[in-house]
Amino acid sequence: MLTGLFSVFAVFGLLLLLLIAGGAIIPVLVAIFAVVLALWITFAVLGLVLRLVGGLLLFLVALPLMLVAGAIVLAFGALIPLAVPLLFIVALVWLLTRHSRTAPVLSAPAATSR
């Protein structure tokens, strides 16, 4: 009879312990999840702000640089057809002046005394 009585109290004690522990652990879990949620929201907003700032910087800095580079390439691309005939004329003049010169006269080797 005593064994049964202690086992009944043991079960109630275990249930009471689980109720107390469960009641004490729920606020701790809520606090942990609140911290995790706050960190998650903080980093999500920080990531969004950094993406917006990065996009704005890309728009304000990189886009004008790309437009300037494109204009330079377009200008040089337009000048290349004009430069090719000039380069051909310069090369032709250089070849004609180089080959029209008379060859230098080779002097006789100096006499050496033995």
C-alpha positions as CSV (number, residue, x, y, z in Angstrom):
1,M,0.0,0.0,0.0
2,L,2.8,2.4,0.8
3,T,4.5,1.6,-2.5
4,G,1.4,2.5,-4.4
5,L,1.0,5.6,-2.4
6,F,4.5,6.8,-3.1
7,S,4.2,5.9,-6.8
8,V,1.1,8.1,-7.0
9,F,2.9,10.9,-5.3
10,A,5.9,10.3,-7.5
11,V,3.7,10.7,-10.6
12,F,2.1,13.8,-9.3
13,G,5.5,15.1,-8.3
14,L,6.8,14.5,-11.8
15,L,3.8,16.2,-13.3
16,L,4.2,19.1,-10.9
17,L,7.9,19.3,-11.8
18,L,7.1,19.2,-15.6
19,L,4.5,21.9,-15.1
20,I,6.9,24.1,-13.2
21,A,9.7,23.5,-15.6
22,G,7.4,24.0,-18.6
23,G,6.1,27.1,-17.1
24,A,9.6,28.4,-16.5
25,I,11.0,27.4,-19.8
26,I,8.2,29.0,-22.0
27,P,9.2,32.6,-21.1
28,V,12.9,31.6,-21.7
29,L,12.0,30.2,-25.2
30,V,9.9,33.3,-26.0
31,A,12.8,35.5,-25.0
32,I,15.3,33.5,-27.1
33,F,12.9,33.5,-30.1
34,A,12.3,37.3,-29.6
35,V,16.1,37.9,-29.7
36,V,16.5,35.7,-32.8
37,L,13.6,37.5,-34.5
38,A,15.0,40.9,-33.6
39,L,18.5,39.9,-35.0
40,W,16.9,38.5,-38.2
41,I,14.9,41.7,-38.8
42,T,17.9,43.8,-38.1
43,F,20.1,42.0,-40.5
44,A,17.3,41.9,-43.1
45,V,16.8,45.6,-42.9
46,L,20.6,46.2,-42.9
47,G,21.0,44.0,-46.0
48,L,18.1,45.9,-47.7
49,V,19.7,49.3,-46.9
50,L,23.1,48.1,-48.1
51,R,21.6,46.8,-51.4
52,L,19.8,50.1,-51.9
53,V,22.9,52.2,-51.2
54,G,25.0,49.9,-53.4
55,G,22.5,50.2,-56.2
56,L,22.4,54.0,-55.8
57,L,26.2,54.2,-55.9
58,L,26.3,51.9,-58.9
59,F,23.8,54.2,-60.6
60,L,25.6,57.4,-59.7
61,V,29.2,56.3,-60.3
62,A,29.4,53.4,-62.6
63,L,26.7,54.4,-65.1
64,P,28.4,57.8,-66.0
65,L,31.7,56.1,-66.2
66,M,30.3,53.5,-68.6
67,L,28.7,56.3,-70.7
68,V,32.0,58.1,-70.9
69,A,33.9,55.0,-71.8
70,G,31.3,54.2,-74.5
71,A,31.7,57.8,-75.9
72,I,35.5,57.4,-76.0
73,V,35.2,54.0,-77.8
74,L,32.7,55.5,-80.2
75,A,34.9,58.5,-80.9
76,F,38.0,56.3,-81.6
77,G,35.8,53.9,-83.6
78,A,34.8,56.8,-85.8
79,L,38.4,58.0,-86.2
80,I,39.9,54.6,-87.2
81,P,38.5,54.7,-90.8
82,L,40.1,58.1,-91.1
83,A,43.4,57.1,-89.6
84,V,44.0,54.0,-91.8
85,P,44.6,56.0,-95.0
86,L,46.8,58.4,-93.1
87,L,48.8,55.5,-91.7
88,F,49.1,54.0,-95.1
89,I,50.5,57.3,-96.5
90,V,52.9,57.7,-93.7
91,A,54.2,54.2,-94.1
92,L,54.5,54.7,-97.9
93,V,56.5,57.9,-97.4
94,W,58.8,56.2,-94.9
95,L,59.4,53.3,-97.2
96,L,60.2,55.6,-100.2
97,T,62.6,57.8,-98.2
98,R,64.3,54.7,-96.7
99,H,64.9,53.0,-100.0
100,S,65.7,56.1,-102.0
101,R,68.8,56.8,-100.0
102,T,72.1,55.8,-101.5
103,A,74.0,53.1,-99.6
104,P,76.9,54.5,-97.6
105,V,80.3,53.8,-99.1
106,L,82.3,51.2,-97.3
107,S,85.7,52.5,-96.6
108,A,88.7,50.2,-97.2
109,P,90.1,48.5,-94.1
110,A,92.9,50.3,-92.5
111,A,96.4,48.9,-93.3
112,T,97.9,47.2,-90.3
113,S,101.7,47.0,-89.8
114,R,103.2,43.7,-88.8
